[in-house]
Amino acid sequence: MSSHPADGSDAVKLEAVELDAVKLKGVGKTFRGQGGVITALSDVILDLALGECVTIMGPSGSGKTTLLGVIGGVVEPDEGSIVEVCGKRWADLSERDQAAHRRRSIGFIHQSYNLVEFMSVRENVMLPLLMNGDRPGDAAGRADTALERLGLVGLGERRPRELSGGQQQRAAIARAMAAAQPVLLADEPTGALDSATSRLVFEAIRDHAAGGGLAVVVSHNTMAADYADRTVTLLDGRLR
């Protein structure tokens, strides 16, 4: 476990842990496949607090991505009495309100980068900011700051196809981090990156938590645990 910088962020973290950002109780999820019913999650109980950076590890097929989807409200659990994110229970919200809550509260870093091909890299990073009502000038400034943080200075005017796979991945991370939603969900954020660039990404994710947000990272990269406040392991859909 790494220590947070001694710049006052620890005080923010200690205050924030009194408020659970995410509460899951008895969550279960199954899918029907060719071989029958597949249990992705079973009786998951998990409390996550603002100020935390949490890594979820486990073998492929253990349910990690499904768990992120449940937290983010894009996968509906079959079981579980409470799924609460930033003070809202998904089951209590209409589809429209769920979408609005996700937009305000949750940033996603997907394995597939989901960059808009006809937009520049800067425009891609600005897009969620503009959707949330930021003025174009403010959105552009925040986008440039995020791109610089992820080592993409000078690449803002390029189209995604003009970037390498690793650069596209960092652009997608910059887009999620520029929006600065309280909860950041990252699914294998360093899959296309070398060790040095992976450290850069994990440091940026950790700083999001140190600033009072919640970061939840799914990763096969053992380096992720070095930047986390705690690590949980999923095996066959169950927390260990």
N, C-alpha and C positions, 0 to 999 in steps of 0.2 A: 504494500500500500504506500502510495506516495503522499507526502505532506503538502498541504496547500500553502501558498505564499503568505507570509506574515504581513499582510497589508490591510488587515481589517476584515478580509473575506471570511476568516474563521468565525468572527462574531456574527456575521450574517448567517453563516451555516448553522451555528448553535441556536439562533433564534428560529430559523426556518424549520428545523427538525420537529418542532412542536406541532406542526401542521402537516398531516399526511397529504401529499399531492395525489397519490394513487392508492386505492384500497381494493384488493381483490379477495373475495372470500368464497372458498369452495368452488372455484371456477373449473368447469370441464368443457371440452369441445371434442366432438367426433366428426369424422368425414367418412363418406362411403366411397371406397375404392373398388378396383376390380377384384381384389381378394377378400372383400367384405368390409366390415366397419373398422376404421382405423381410429384409435384413441390418440388425439394430439395433445390434449391437456386433461389432467385428472386431479380434482380436489386441490387446486392451486390456491394457496393463501399467501398473500404478499402485500406488505405495506411499504410504500416508497415515499420518501420525504423530500421536499424542496431543500436544496443544498447538497444533495447526494449525487455521486456518480456511481452507478451500479452496473456491473458487468454480468451478463447472463451467458454461461458457457454450457457446453454439452455436445454430444456427437450429432452428426447430421440426422435429421428425422426425429429429434428429441422433443420438438414442439416450440423451439425458441422463436421462430418467426411468427407462429400462430399466437404466442403470448404477446409479442409486440403488437400484433393486429388487434387483440382483445383490448389491450391498454389504450390503443389509439382509436378504438371505436369503429374499426373497419371490419372486424370479425366479431360476430355475435356469438357468445358462448351458449352452449346447450344447458349448462348448469351453473349455479352460482347466484347467491342471493343479492350480492352487492358488487357492482363494478363502478367505482367512483373515480373520476379524474378531475382534479382541481375543483372540488366541491360540487360536482355534478354527477348524478347517476345516469348512465346512458339510457337505461330503461325508462327513465322519467321524461326523456326528451323526444320531441318529434324528429323526424329525419332532417327537417330544415334546421331545427335548433342544434341537432348533433353536428351538422356540417358547420354551423357558425361557431360552435364551441371548439371544434377541431381547428378551425382557421385561427381562432384567437389564442388557443392554449397549447397546441401540439405541433411540433416540427418533426417531419419525417425525413430520414436519410435512408433511401431504398437501395437494395442491391442493384436493381435496374435504375439507371440514373434519372430517367424521366425528364430529360432536358428537351425543350421545344426546339426543333431543328431549325426553324426559319427565324428564330430570334438569336441575337448575339448572346454571348456568355453573360454580359452585364445585364441585359434585358431579362434573361432567365432568372438571375438572382433578384432583380427588382420586382419580378412579377407578383410574388406573394405579398410584398410590401404595398404595392399599388392596390391589390385586391383588398387589403385591410385599411385602405384610406390614406396612406402616406402620400405627401406631395411628391411629384416626380423628382425635384431637386434633392429632397431629403432621402428618397429611396435610392437615388444614384450614389449619394455619399455613403450610405450604409452598405450598399453593394460593393463599392470600391474598397471600403475598409475590410469587408469579409474576404474579398478576393485577395487582398494583400496579406491578410492573416493566414490564408491557405497557400501562399506562395504562387499566386497567379497574376502578379503585377504585369501589365502590358498585354494581357490576353483577353481583356474585357470586350473588345470589338470583334473577336473571332466568333465564328459559328461553331457549335459543338463538334461537327464533323471534322473541323480543322484542329482539334485537340487530340492528344493521345488518350488512351483509356484511363490512365491514372489522372490526367488533367481533368477529364470529364467527371470522374468521381469526386475530385476536390471541388469542382464547380457546383456539383449537386450538394455537397456538404456546405459550401459557402451560402447557397440559397437557403438551406434550412437554418443556418446559424444567423444569417442577416435578419431574418424575421423575428428572432429573439422571443419566441413563445416560451412560456415557463417550462414546458416538458419537451425534451428532445429525445426522440426514439431513433436509434441508429442500428441498421441491420447490415452487419459486415462492412463497416465503413472503410476498411483498409484492404479489401480483397485484391485490388489491382495496384497496390502501392508497395514500394520498397521500405526497408526498415526505417531509414531516416525520415521519409515522408510520413510513414505511419506514426512516428513519434510526434510530428507536427500536428497531425490530426487528433491524436489522443490528448495532446496538451490543450488544443482548442476546445475539445469536448469537456475536459476536466474543468477548464476555466469557466465554461457555461454554468456548471454546477457550483463552482466556487463563488460565482456572482449571484447565487440565490436561486438558480434553476434546478431542475432535475434532469439528469442525463441517464438514459438506459441504453446500454450498448450490448448487442448480440455480436459475438465474435469468436472465431476459431483461433485468432491471433493471441497467443498467451501474453503478449506485451500489454494487452488491454487491462489485465488485472493489476499491472503496476501503477496504473493511473486511476484506479477505482477506489472508492471508500469501502466497498464490499463486493464480493462475488457470490452469485448463487448459481447452482448447477441444476440443469434439467436433464432427467434421464427417463425415457419412455413416458414423457408427459408429466412427470412428477418432480417437484422441487426436492433436491437433496441438500 
